[in-house]
Amino acid sequence: MPFYYGLKTREPKPLKFSQEDRKRTAERLLLLREKLRGEVPSRTVSESLLLATWNIREFGSNKRSARLAESLYYIAEIISAFDIVAVQEVNADMAELERVMRILGRNWRYIATDVTEGASGNRERLVFVYDSAKVTFQNIAGEIVLPEGSLVTDTKQFARTPFMVAYQSGWFKFMLATVHIYYGKEGQNTPEFARRVAEIEKIALTIAERAKEDAQHRFVLLGDFNIVSPEHKTMEALRKQGYFIHPELMKKPSNYKRDMHYDQIAFRAKADELLLGDGRVAADPAAKKNAGVFDFNQVVFTDSDFKVYKNTVKEQTKLDDSKLEKEYLSSWRTYQMSDHFPMWVEMKIDFADRYLAKIVESER
């Protein structure tokens, strides 16, 4: 559970947090918590792992508009619903991430890459945020660099270097590799689009080959792949290497327009090595939800909230009044939260019964 003390006392500068802001934030946090309880299984101590991926738009850059204090509380609340979250688009300036970590509390840790230089890299970091009381870092971390002869193109590495880290939770030992695949252009006959597909193919193949060599870990490839649709060749580039993708995640668009399947969580493991969670949702015990996409815009920065933030949008953007609502709906609020929704899956991590049963069977 995050720490809410900042809602009763003023946040340190440069964040402005008035009494009205604090009241509204508390009200929206209640709605957010209710929605999370209705859609995401409750976190457990030792039975299951809730794994998520989330591209948080230009997290820390402040290029377009500074995030409000309340936005950081909403981001922290969402992250706290999971055990470990792969985060993409973290900027060189990590001040906003650090504020979110303070809200999350002392058990929460993060591991981040250095920034990726170059125009394509956009000075972004890839980050894993995790609850150290549930998930243990296994002292292995590294960026994935392709050997000569296996580059994405004749001369290019990944636009943003994928990041892989070893973790353990309960009996489950796993390697997480997170990506933010090059986007390029929408035109599918362009060299830029071809590079997008090639990056997906290369990282999928690289992780698949690593998985064959490592019997100790299950491999999970997750992040922003800039996949167009489940039927598209961008998805085929990932699936043809034998990855398991939860059927629910294949159906769910993950961008704020709800028309693209940019994000994905893919598993490279044998059928008996990957057990999905039971999907026990606190608000509905009869429900069985062990994967999904969480649409926060139904409760925070909603379509009808424009009047609440109109003056702030005007102050930050300097636009004419006639353009403010369109700016709020299409852009401004995505820089407060994101233009992507978090994607998640629940996995079992307690294999004690199966382990003991094998011992019994072997002694017969």
BALOBA-1460 file (C-alpha; in Angstrom, 3 decimals):
// residues 364
<rec num="1" residu="m" x="0.000" y="0.000" z="0.000"/>
<rec num="2" residu="p" x="1.404" y="3.415" z="-0.921"/>
<rec num="3" residu="f" x="2.049" y="6.118" z="1.652"/>
<rec num="4" residu="y" x="-0.475" y="8.959" z="1.507"/>
<rec num="5" residu="y" x="1.053" y="11.362" z="4.036"/>
<rec num="6" residu="g" x="1.584" y="13.934" z="1.273"/>
<rec num="7" residu="l" x="-2.182" y="14.295" z="0.985"/>
<rec num="8" residu="k" x="-2.297" y="15.839" z="4.459"/>
<rec num="9" residu="t" x="0.848" y="17.959" z="4.198"/>
<rec num="10" residu="r" x="2.125" y="20.073" z="1.344"/>
<rec num="11" residu="e" x="4.442" y="18.386" z="-1.111"/>
<rec num="12" residu="p" x="7.932" y="19.895" z="-1.409"/>
<rec num="13" residu="k" x="8.471" y="22.350" z="-4.214"/>
<rec num="14" residu="p" x="8.309" y="22.430" z="-7.215"/>
<rec num="15" residu="l" x="5.031" y="20.455" z="-6.982"/>
<rec num="16" residu="k" x="1.941" y="22.523" z="-6.168"/>
<rec num="17" residu="f" x="-0.619" y="20.680" z="-4.067"/>
<rec num="18" residu="s" x="-3.497" y="22.779" z="-2.741"/>
<rec num="19" residu="q" x="-6.152" y="21.696" z="-0.261"/>
<rec num="20" residu="e" x="-8.600" y="21.276" z="-3.150"/>
<rec num="21" residu="d" x="-6.038" y="19.175" z="-5.042"/>
<rec num="22" residu="r" x="-5.486" y="16.918" z="-2.039"/>
<rec num="23" residu="k" x="-9.220" y="16.329" z="-1.563"/>
<rec num="24" residu="r" x="-9.736" y="15.527" z="-5.234"/>
<rec num="25" residu="t" x="-6.703" y="13.239" z="-5.253"/>
<rec num="26" residu="a" x="-7.989" y="11.287" z="-2.251"/>
<rec num="27" residu="e" x="-11.399" y="10.912" z="-3.909"/>
<rec num="28" residu="r" x="-9.888" y="9.698" z="-7.163"/>
<rec num="29" residu="l" x="-7.541" y="7.319" z="-5.354"/>
<rec num="30" residu="l" x="-10.576" y="5.706" z="-3.737"/>
<rec num="31" residu="l" x="-12.121" y="5.215" z="-7.179"/>
<rec num="32" residu="l" x="-8.842" y="3.920" z="-8.574"/>
<rec num="33" residu="r" x="-8.452" y="1.428" z="-5.720"/>
<rec num="34" residu="e" x="-12.027" y="0.228" z="-6.217"/>
<rec num="35" residu="k" x="-11.439" y="-0.309" z="-9.926"/>
<rec num="36" residu="l" x="-8.177" y="-2.159" z="-9.271"/>
<rec num="37" residu="r" x="-9.919" y="-4.435" z="-6.765"/>
<rec num="38" residu="g" x="-12.544" y="-5.191" z="-9.391"/>
<rec num="39" residu="e" x="-10.127" y="-6.055" z="-12.193"/>
<rec num="40" residu="v" x="-6.783" y="-7.185" z="-10.785"/>
<rec num="41" residu="p" x="-6.325" y="-10.168" z="-8.440"/>
<rec num="42" residu="s" x="-5.279" y="-9.407" z="-4.889"/>
<rec num="43" residu="r" x="-1.559" y="-9.639" z="-4.259"/>
<rec num="44" residu="t" x="-0.532" y="-12.700" z="-2.266"/>
<rec num="45" residu="v" x="2.417" y="-13.403" z="0.004"/>
<rec num="46" residu="s" x="3.622" y="-16.610" z="-1.632"/>
<rec num="47" residu="e" x="1.023" y="-18.067" z="-4.016"/>
<rec num="48" residu="s" x="1.201" y="-15.915" z="-7.142"/>
<rec num="49" residu="l" x="3.131" y="-13.157" z="-8.887"/>
<rec num="50" residu="l" x="1.509" y="-10.147" z="-10.539"/>
<rec num="51" residu="l" x="3.725" y="-9.014" z="-13.404"/>
<rec num="52" residu="a" x="3.019" y="-5.874" z="-15.442"/>
<rec num="53" residu="t" x="4.450" y="-3.706" z="-18.185"/>
<rec num="54" residu="w" x="3.707" y="-0.005" z="-18.614"/>
<rec num="55" residu="n" x="5.002" y="2.625" z="-20.993"/>
<rec num="56" residu="i" x="4.657" y="5.824" z="-18.916"/>
<rec num="57" residu="r" x="4.797" y="8.612" z="-21.457"/>
<rec num="58" residu="e" x="8.024" y="10.652" z="-21.295"/>
<rec num="59" residu="f" x="8.299" y="9.933" z="-17.581"/>
<rec num="60" residu="g" x="10.382" y="12.764" z="-16.171"/>
<rec num="61" residu="s" x="10.944" y="14.776" z="-19.337"/>
<rec num="62" residu="n" x="8.463" y="17.632" z="-18.708"/>
<rec num="63" residu="k" x="8.791" y="18.556" z="-22.390"/>
<rec num="64" residu="r" x="5.097" y="19.242" z="-22.839"/>
<rec num="65" residu="s" x="3.695" y="19.800" z="-19.355"/>
<rec num="66" residu="a" x="4.908" y="19.057" z="-15.856"/>
<rec num="67" residu="r" x="3.106" y="16.207" z="-14.119"/>
<rec num="68" residu="l" x="0.844" y="17.290" z="-11.298"/>
<rec num="69" residu="a" x="1.450" y="15.921" z="-7.819"/>
<rec num="70" residu="e" x="-1.795" y="13.966" z="-8.009"/>
<rec num="71" residu="s" x="-0.627" y="12.180" z="-11.168"/>
<rec num="72" residu="l" x="2.343" y="10.732" z="-9.293"/>
<rec num="73" residu="y" x="-0.007" y="9.370" z="-6.623"/>
<rec num="74" residu="y" x="-2.177" y="7.724" z="-9.277"/>
<rec num="75" residu="i" x="0.872" y="6.196" z="-10.963"/>
<rec num="76" residu="a" x="2.144" y="4.878" z="-7.619"/>
<rec num="77" residu="e" x="-1.275" y="3.441" z="-6.760"/>
<rec num="78" residu="i" x="-1.400" y="1.507" z="-10.020"/>
<rec num="79" residu="i" x="2.160" y="0.195" z="-9.679"/>
<rec num="80" residu="s" x="1.429" y="-0.922" z="-6.103"/>
<rec num="81" residu="a" x="-1.278" y="-3.286" z="-7.377"/>
<rec num="82" residu="f" x="1.458" y="-5.456" z="-8.894"/>
<rec num="83" residu="d" x="4.608" y="-7.155" z="-7.613"/>
<rec num="84" residu="i" x="6.942" y="-6.080" z="-10.407"/>
<rec num="85" residu="v" x="6.457" y="-3.643" z="-13.289"/>
<rec num="86" residu="a" x="8.597" y="-3.104" z="-16.380"/>
<rec num="87" residu="v" x="8.499" y="0.614" z="-17.183"/>
<rec num="88" residu="q" x="9.442" y="2.149" z="-20.518"/>
<rec num="89" residu="e" x="10.075" y="5.788" z="-21.528"/>
<rec num="90" residu="v" x="11.740" y="6.821" z="-18.270"/>
<rec num="91" residu="n" x="13.695" y="9.986" z="-18.987"/>
<rec num="92" residu="a" x="17.263" y="10.899" z="-18.074"/>
<rec num="93" residu="d" x="15.856" y="13.039" z="-15.247"/>
<rec num="94" residu="m" x="14.599" y="10.522" z="-12.679"/>
<rec num="95" residu="a" x="13.070" y="13.014" z="-10.238"/>
<rec num="96" residu="e" x="9.487" y="11.937" z="-10.986"/>
<rec num="97" residu="l" x="10.395" y="8.268" z="-10.630"/>
<rec num="98" residu="e" x="12.063" y="8.996" z="-7.294"/>
<rec num="99" residu="r" x="8.923" y="10.765" z="-6.049"/>
<rec num="100" residu="v" x="6.818" y="7.776" z="-7.064"/>
<rec num="101" residu="m" x="9.234" y="5.478" z="-5.223"/>
<rec num="102" residu="r" x="8.857" y="7.562" z="-2.050"/>
<rec num="103" residu="i" x="5.083" y="7.225" z="-2.289"/>
<rec num="104" residu="l" x="5.403" y="3.453" z="-2.793"/>
<rec num="105" residu="g" x="7.491" y="3.042" z="0.359"/>
<rec num="106" residu="r" x="10.737" y="1.542" z="1.563"/>
<rec num="107" residu="n" x="10.176" y="-2.033" z="0.335"/>
<rec num="108" residu="w" x="10.034" y="-0.898" z="-3.264"/>
<rec num="109" residu="r" x="13.189" y="-0.865" z="-5.380"/>
<rec num="110" residu="y" x="14.084" y="-0.179" z="-8.982"/>
<rec num="111" residu="i" x="16.808" y="-1.173" z="-11.440"/>
<rec num="112" residu="a" x="17.361" y="1.152" z="-14.392"/>
<rec num="113" residu="t" x="19.495" y="1.296" z="-17.497"/>
<rec num="114" residu="d" x="21.587" y="4.270" z="-18.438"/>
<rec num="115" residu="v" x="19.992" y="6.526" z="-21.055"/>
<rec num="116" residu="t" x="20.070" y="5.461" z="-24.697"/>
<rec num="117" residu="e" x="21.768" y="8.126" z="-26.779"/>
<rec num="118" residu="g" x="20.990" y="9.034" z="-30.378"/>
<rec num="119" residu="a" x="17.879" y="10.378" z="-32.080"/>
<rec num="120" residu="s" x="16.136" y="6.985" z="-32.031"/>
<rec num="121" residu="g" x="17.008" y="6.343" z="-28.394"/>
<rec num="122" residu="n" x="15.483" y="9.636" z="-27.223"/>
<rec num="123" residu="r" x="17.616" y="9.548" z="-24.034"/>
<rec num="124" residu="e" x="15.236" y="7.017" z="-22.499"/>
<rec num="125" residu="r" x="15.794" y="4.444" z="-19.775"/>
<rec num="126" residu="l" x="14.208" y="1.055" z="-19.220"/>
<rec num="127" residu="v" x="13.320" y="0.345" z="-15.595"/>
<rec num="128" residu="f" x="12.042" y="-2.493" z="-13.425"/>
<rec num="129" residu="v" x="10.129" y="-1.387" z="-10.315"/>
<rec num="130" residu="y" x="9.500" y="-4.175" z="-7.806"/>
<rec num="131" residu="d" x="8.456" y="-4.945" z="-4.238"/>
<rec num="132" residu="s" x="11.578" y="-6.380" z="-2.620"/>
<rec num="133" residu="a" x="9.455" y="-8.069" z="0.055"/>
<rec num="134" residu="k" x="8.037" y="-10.296" z="-2.684"/>
<rec num="135" residu="v" x="10.603" y="-10.282" z="-5.497"/>
<rec num="136" residu="t" x="14.350" y="-10.830" z="-5.114"/>
<rec num="137" residu="f" x="16.952" y="-9.481" z="-7.511"/>
<rec num="138" residu="q" x="19.302" y="-12.369" z="-8.406"/>
<rec num="139" residu="n" x="22.393" y="-10.217" z="-9.088"/>
<rec num="140" residu="i" x="22.269" y="-10.605" z="-12.874"/>
<rec num="141" residu="a" x="21.436" y="-7.636" z="-15.101"/>
<rec num="142" residu="g" x="22.544" y="-6.474" z="-18.503"/>
<rec num="143" residu="e" x="21.673" y="-4.775" z="-21.746"/>
<rec num="144" residu="i" x="21.296" y="-6.992" z="-24.811"/>
<rec num="145" residu="v" x="23.760" y="-6.170" z="-27.575"/>
<rec num="146" residu="l" x="23.653" y="-8.104" z="-30.836"/>
<rec num="147" residu="p" x="26.881" y="-9.651" z="-32.169"/>
<rec num="148" residu="e" x="28.321" y="-8.527" z="-35.484"/>
<rec num="149" residu="g" x="26.561" y="-10.363" z="-38.279"/>
<rec num="150" residu="s" x="23.251" y="-10.430" z="-36.393"/>
<rec num="151" residu="l" x="22.437" y="-6.733" z="-36.316"/>
<rec num="152" residu="v" x="18.934" y="-5.356" z="-36.821"/>
<rec num="153" residu="t" x="20.096" y="-3.880" z="-40.116"/>
<rec num="154" residu="d" x="23.519" y="-4.041" z="-41.744"/>
<rec num="155" residu="t" x="24.883" y="-1.399" z="-39.388"/>
<rec num="156" residu="k" x="22.380" y="-0.845" z="-36.580"/>
<rec num="157" residu="q" x="21.807" y="-2.197" z="-33.082"/>
<rec num="158" residu="f" x="18.451" y="-1.740" z="-31.334"/>
<rec num="159" residu="a" x="17.287" y="1.875" z="-31.195"/>
<rec num="160" residu="r" x="16.819" y="1.397" z="-27.441"/>
<rec num="161" residu="t" x="18.894" y="-1.412" z="-26.004"/>
<rec num="162" residu="p" x="16.713" y="-4.155" z="-24.412"/>
<rec num="163" residu="f" x="17.322" y="-4.776" z="-20.712"/>
<rec num="164" residu="m" x="17.307" y="-8.198" z="-19.014"/>
<rec num="165" residu="v" x="17.341" y="-8.914" z="-15.272"/>
<rec num="166" residu="a" x="17.160" y="-12.131" z="-13.214"/>
<rec num="167" residu="y" x="14.601" y="-12.324" z="-10.389"/>
<rec num="168" residu="q" x="13.058" y="-14.905" z="-8.094"/>
<rec num="169" residu="s" x="9.699" y="-14.908" z="-6.361"/>
<rec num="170" residu="g" x="8.758" y="-17.962" z="-4.350"/>
<rec num="171" residu="w" x="9.753" y="-21.035" z="-6.373"/>
<rec num="172" residu="f" x="9.639" y="-19.090" z="-9.626"/>
<rec num="173" residu="k" x="13.025" y="-18.122" z="-11.091"/>
<rec num="174" residu="f" x="12.698" y="-15.901" z="-14.117"/>
<rec num="175" residu="m" x="14.558" y="-13.651" z="-16.522"/>
<rec num="176" residu="l" x="12.703" y="-10.496" z="-17.499"/>
<rec num="177" residu="a" x="13.696" y="-8.788" z="-20.732"/>
<rec num="178" residu="t" x="11.994" y="-5.482" z="-21.392"/>
<rec num="179" residu="v" x="11.947" y="-3.566" z="-24.660"/>
<rec num="180" residu="h" x="10.818" y="-0.341" z="-26.260"/>
<rec num="181" residu="i" x="10.887" y="-1.239" z="-29.931"/>
<rec num="182" residu="y" x="11.652" y="1.380" z="-32.578"/>
<rec num="183" residu="y" x="8.454" y="2.900" z="-33.998"/>
<rec num="184" residu="g" x="9.628" y="4.639" z="-37.158"/>
<rec num="185" residu="k" x="6.702" y="5.377" z="-39.466"/>
<rec num="186" residu="e" x="3.181" y="4.040" z="-39.952"/>
<rec num="187" residu="g" x="3.724" y="3.400" z="-43.651"/>
<rec num="188" residu="q" x="4.318" y="-0.337" z="-43.918"/>
<rec num="189" residu="n" x="6.428" y="-0.117" z="-47.066"/>
<rec num="190" residu="t" x="8.973" y="2.219" z="-45.495"/>
<rec num="191" residu="p" x="12.498" y="1.312" z="-44.297"/>
<rec num="192" residu="e" x="11.528" y="2.625" z="-40.864"/>
<rec num="193" residu="f" x="8.634" y="0.187" z="-40.566"/>
<rec num="194" residu="a" x="10.858" y="-2.651" z="-41.778"/>
<rec num="195" residu="r" x="13.275" y="-1.781" z="-38.995"/>
<rec num="196" residu="r" x="10.452" y="-2.029" z="-36.443"/>
<rec num="197" residu="v" x="9.610" y="-5.565" z="-37.578"/>
<rec num="198" residu="a" x="13.301" y="-6.505" z="-37.687"/>
<rec num="199" residu="e" x="13.834" y="-5.336" z="-34.098"/>
<rec num="200" residu="i" x="10.948" y="-7.502" z="-32.876"/>
<rec num="201" residu="e" x="12.302" y="-10.504" z="-34.794"/>
<rec num="202" residu="k" x="15.835" y="-10.043" z="-33.449"/>
<rec num="203" residu="i" x="14.913" y="-9.675" z="-29.788"/>
<rec num="204" residu="a" x="12.414" y="-12.559" z="-29.969"/>
<rec num="205" residu="l" x="15.039" y="-14.833" z="-31.515"/>
<rec num="206" residu="t" x="17.776" y="-13.718" z="-29.112"/>
<rec num="207" residu="i" x="15.691" y="-14.416" z="-25.999"/>
<rec num="208" residu="a" x="14.426" y="-17.717" z="-27.438"/>
<rec num="209" residu="e" x="18.019" y="-18.867" z="-27.976"/>
<rec num="210" residu="r" x="18.973" y="-17.821" z="-24.449"/>
<rec num="211" residu="a" x="16.019" y="-19.737" z="-23.049"/>
<rec num="212" residu="k" x="17.233" y="-22.947" z="-24.726"/>
<rec num="213" residu="e" x="20.580" y="-22.624" z="-22.940"/>
<rec num="214" residu="d" x="19.216" y="-21.810" z="-19.464"/>
<rec num="215" residu="a" x="17.318" y="-24.535" z="-17.640"/>
<rec num="216" residu="q" x="17.164" y="-22.585" z="-14.369"/>
<rec num="217" residu="h" x="14.993" y="-19.657" z="-15.451"/>
<rec num="218" residu="r" x="11.727" y="-19.062" z="-17.253"/>
<rec num="219" residu="f" x="12.075" y="-16.223" z="-19.779"/>
<rec num="220" residu="v" x="9.600" y="-13.378" z="-20.110"/>
<rec num="221" residu="l" x="9.823" y="-10.797" z="-22.894"/>
<rec num="222" residu="l" x="7.654" y="-7.756" z="-22.245"/>
<rec num="223" residu="g" x="7.286" y="-4.092" z="-23.018"/>
<rec num="224" residu="d" x="6.278" y="-1.756" z="-25.814"/>
<rec num="225" residu="f" x="6.714" y="-3.652" z="-29.091"/>
<rec num="226" residu="n" x="4.704" y="-1.156" z="-31.153"/>
<rec num="227" residu="i" x="2.619" y="-4.090" z="-32.392"/>
<rec num="228" residu="v" x="-0.217" y="-3.056" z="-34.704"/>
<rec num="229" residu="s" x="-2.697" y="-5.905" z="-34.132"/>
<rec num="230" residu="p" x="-2.802" y="-9.629" z="-33.251"/>
<rec num="231" residu="e" x="-3.053" y="-10.518" z="-36.955"/>
<rec num="232" residu="h" x="-0.294" y="-8.186" z="-38.091"/>
<rec num="233" residu="k" x="3.261" y="-9.143" z="-39.060"/>
<rec num="234" residu="t" x="4.552" y="-7.185" z="-36.067"/>
<rec num="235" residu="m" x="2.843" y="-9.762" z="-33.830"/>
<rec num="236" residu="e" x="3.895" y="-12.637" z="-36.073"/>
<rec num="237" residu="a" x="7.504" y="-11.520" z="-35.673"/>
<rec num="238" residu="l" x="7.123" y="-12.216" z="-31.955"/>
<rec num="239" residu="r" x="4.943" y="-15.331" z="-31.993"/>
<rec num="240" residu="k" x="6.848" y="-17.336" z="-34.597"/>
<rec num="241" residu="q" x="9.640" y="-17.976" z="-32.087"/>
<rec num="242" residu="g" x="7.330" y="-20.105" z="-29.952"/>
<rec num="243" residu="y" x="6.278" y="-17.628" z="-27.284"/>
<rec num="244" residu="f" x="3.128" y="-18.099" z="-25.253"/>
<rec num="245" residu="i" x="0.911" y="-15.012" z="-25.079"/>
<rec num="246" residu="h" x="-2.181" y="-15.044" z="-22.886"/>
<rec num="247" residu="p" x="-5.312" y="-15.064" z="-25.112"/>
<rec num="248" residu="e" x="-6.810" y="-12.210" z="-23.098"/>
<rec num="249" residu="l" x="-3.820" y="-10.002" z="-23.879"/>
<rec num="250" residu="m" x="-4.139" y="-10.797" z="-27.577"/>
<rec num="251" residu="k" x="-7.628" y="-9.274" z="-27.486"/>
<rec num="252" residu="k" x="-6.869" y="-6.102" z="-25.530"/>
<rec num="253" residu="p" x="-5.572" y="-2.897" z="-27.167"/>
<rec num="254" residu="s" x="-3.212" y="-1.101" z="-24.799"/>
<rec num="255" residu="n" x="-3.026" y="2.467" z="-26.105"/>
<rec num="256" residu="y" x="-5.266" y="5.275" z="-24.838"/>
<rec num="257" residu="k" x="-7.153" y="5.409" z="-28.156"/>
<rec num="258" residu="r" x="-7.872" y="1.697" z="-27.629"/>
<rec num="259" residu="d" x="-7.070" y="0.768" z="-31.215"/>
<rec num="260" residu="m" x="-3.509" y="-0.615" z="-31.102"/>
<rec num="261" residu="h" x="-1.853" y="-3.624" z="-29.445"/>
<rec num="262" residu="y" x="1.485" y="-1.902" z="-28.866"/>
<rec num="263" residu="d" x="2.353" y="-3.635" z="-25.586"/>
<rec num="264" residu="q" x="2.735" y="-7.326" z="-24.880"/>
<rec num="265" residu="i" x="3.911" y="-9.939" z="-22.375"/>
<rec num="266" residu="a" x="5.346" y="-13.091" z="-23.965"/>
<rec num="267" residu="f" x="6.625" y="-16.225" z="-22.215"/>
<rec num="268" residu="r" x="9.282" y="-18.635" z="-23.436"/>
<rec num="269" residu="a" x="8.811" y="-21.742" z="-21.340"/>
<rec num="270" residu="k" x="7.626" y="-25.331" z="-21.614"/>
<rec num="271" residu="a" x="3.938" y="-25.928" z="-20.987"/>
<rec num="272" residu="d" x="4.509" y="-27.520" z="-17.578"/>
<rec num="273" residu="e" x="6.881" y="-24.748" z="-16.480"/>
<rec num="274" residu="l" x="4.361" y="-21.906" z="-16.619"/>
<rec num="275" residu="l" x="1.237" y="-21.928" z="-14.474"/>
<rec num="276" residu="l" x="-1.184" y="-19.011" z="-14.626"/>
<rec num="277" residu="g" x="-2.721" y="-17.691" z="-11.432"/>
<rec num="278" residu="d" x="-6.240" y="-18.439" z="-10.229"/>
<rec num="279" residu="g" x="-7.384" y="-14.870" z="-10.907"/>
<rec num="280" residu="r" x="-9.157" y="-14.306" z="-7.599"/>
<rec num="281" residu="v" x="-10.489" y="-10.746" z="-7.730"/>
<rec num="282" residu="a" x="-11.342" y="-9.209" z="-4.358"/>
<rec num="283" residu="a" x="-14.421" y="-7.331" z="-5.557"/>
<rec num="284" residu="d" x="-15.878" y="-10.379" z="-7.319"/>
<rec num="285" residu="p" x="-14.886" y="-13.768" z="-5.831"/>
<rec num="286" residu="a" x="-16.596" y="-15.577" z="-8.717"/>
<rec num="287" residu="a" x="-14.448" y="-13.838" z="-11.317"/>
<rec num="288" residu="k" x="-11.370" y="-15.488" z="-12.755"/>
<rec num="289" residu="k" x="-9.095" y="-12.838" z="-14.215"/>
<rec num="290" residu="n" x="-5.415" y="-13.695" z="-14.528"/>
<rec num="291" residu="a" x="-4.476" y="-11.235" z="-17.289"/>
<rec num="292" residu="g" x="-5.678" y="-7.889" z="-18.554"/>
<rec num="293" residu="v" x="-5.152" y="-4.263" z="-19.509"/>
<rec num="294" residu="f" x="-6.028" y="-1.637" z="-16.903"/>
<rec num="295" residu="d" x="-7.857" y="1.427" z="-18.291"/>
<rec num="296" residu="f" x="-7.232" y="4.146" z="-15.698"/>
<rec num="297" residu="n" x="-8.921" y="6.865" z="-17.770"/>
<rec num="298" residu="q" x="-12.279" y="5.550" z="-16.616"/>
<rec num="299" residu="v" x="-11.595" y="6.988" z="-13.147"/>
<rec num="300" residu="v" x="-8.753" y="9.546" z="-13.381"/>
<rec num="301" residu="f" x="-8.400" y="12.307" z="-15.976"/>
<rec num="302" residu="t" x="-11.683" y="11.125" z="-17.463"/>
<rec num="303" residu="d" x="-13.323" y="12.643" z="-20.541"/>
<rec num="304" residu="s" x="-15.690" y="14.607" z="-18.299"/>
<rec num="305" residu="d" x="-12.875" y="16.001" z="-16.132"/>
<rec num="306" residu="f" x="-11.915" y="18.718" z="-18.598"/>
<rec num="307" residu="k" x="-13.534" y="21.483" z="-16.532"/>
<rec num="308" residu="v" x="-11.517" y="20.425" z="-13.489"/>
<rec num="309" residu="y" x="-8.214" y="20.873" z="-15.297"/>
<rec num="310" residu="k" x="-9.119" y="23.574" z="-17.824"/>
<rec num="311" residu="n" x="-7.180" y="26.361" z="-16.100"/>
<rec num="312" residu="t" x="-4.119" y="24.151" z="-15.643"/>
<rec num="313" residu="v" x="-4.175" y="23.108" z="-19.297"/>
<rec num="314" residu="k" x="-4.427" y="26.759" z="-20.332"/>
<rec num="315" residu="e" x="-1.591" y="27.791" z="-18.021"/>
<rec num="316" residu="q" x="0.721" y="25.043" z="-19.267"/>
<rec num="317" residu="t" x="-0.089" y="25.138" z="-22.986"/>
<rec num="318" residu="k" x="-0.939" y="28.841" z="-23.562"/>
<rec num="319" residu="l" x="-3.591" y="27.765" z="-26.094"/>
<rec num="320" residu="d" x="-6.768" y="29.621" z="-26.982"/>
<rec num="321" residu="d" x="-9.842" y="28.593" z="-25.004"/>
<rec num="322" residu="s" x="-11.398" y="27.069" z="-28.118"/>
<rec num="323" residu="k" x="-8.567" y="24.534" z="-28.374"/>
<rec num="324" residu="l" x="-8.233" y="23.559" z="-24.724"/>
<rec num="325" residu="e" x="-10.723" y="20.684" z="-24.556"/>
<rec num="326" residu="k" x="-9.280" y="18.952" z="-27.603"/>
<rec num="327" residu="e" x="-5.786" y="19.401" z="-26.152"/>
<rec num="328" residu="y" x="-6.897" y="17.925" z="-22.826"/>
<rec num="329" residu="l" x="-8.562" y="14.882" z="-24.395"/>
<rec num="330" residu="s" x="-5.978" y="14.075" z="-27.053"/>
<rec num="331" residu="s" x="-2.677" y="15.076" z="-25.490"/>
<rec num="332" residu="w" x="-2.396" y="16.865" z="-22.140"/>
<rec num="333" residu="r" x="-3.782" y="14.088" z="-19.965"/>
<rec num="334" residu="t" x="-1.542" y="11.510" z="-21.651"/>
<rec num="335" residu="y" x="1.446" y="13.470" z="-20.331"/>
<rec num="336" residu="q" x="-0.076" y="13.331" z="-16.850"/>
<rec num="337" residu="m" x="-0.587" y="9.550" z="-16.850"/>
<rec num="338" residu="s" x="0.321" y="7.962" z="-20.186"/>
<rec num="339" residu="d" x="-0.822" y="7.203" z="-23.704"/>
<rec num="340" residu="h" x="-0.478" y="3.500" z="-22.810"/>
<rec num="341" residu="f" x="-2.413" y="1.430" z="-20.281"/>
<rec num="342" residu="p" x="-0.636" y="-1.079" z="-17.995"/>
<rec num="343" residu="m" x="-0.789" y="-4.694" z="-19.165"/>
<rec num="344" residu="w" x="-0.524" y="-7.484" z="-16.600"/>
<rec num="345" residu="v" x="-0.596" y="-11.232" z="-15.996"/>
<rec num="346" residu="e" x="-0.773" y="-13.379" z="-12.854"/>
<rec num="347" residu="m" x="1.433" y="-16.477" z="-12.489"/>
<rec num="348" residu="k" x="1.668" y="-19.140" z="-9.818"/>
<rec num="349" residu="i" x="4.926" y="-19.233" z="-7.871"/>
<rec num="350" residu="d" x="4.208" y="-21.907" z="-5.235"/>
<rec num="351" residu="f" x="5.206" y="-25.279" z="-6.656"/>
<rec num="352" residu="a" x="5.543" y="-27.093" z="-3.319"/>
<rec num="353" residu="d" x="2.692" y="-29.550" z="-3.932"/>
<rec num="354" residu="r" x="4.046" y="-30.547" z="-7.337"/>
<rec num="355" residu="y" x="7.580" y="-30.914" z="-5.956"/>
<rec num="356" residu="l" x="6.446" y="-33.140" z="-3.082"/>
<rec num="357" residu="a" x="4.231" y="-35.214" z="-5.379"/>
<rec num="358" residu="k" x="7.232" y="-35.946" z="-7.600"/>
<rec num="359" residu="i" x="9.172" y="-37.174" z="-4.561"/>
<rec num="360" residu="v" x="6.314" y="-39.489" z="-3.606"/>
<rec num="361" residu="e" x="6.085" y="-40.782" z="-7.171"/>
<rec num="362" residu="s" x="9.825" y="-41.413" z="-7.385"/>
<rec num="363" residu="e" x="9.781" y="-43.491" z="-4.196"/>
<rec num="364" residu="r" x="7.106" y="-45.910" z="-5.369"/>
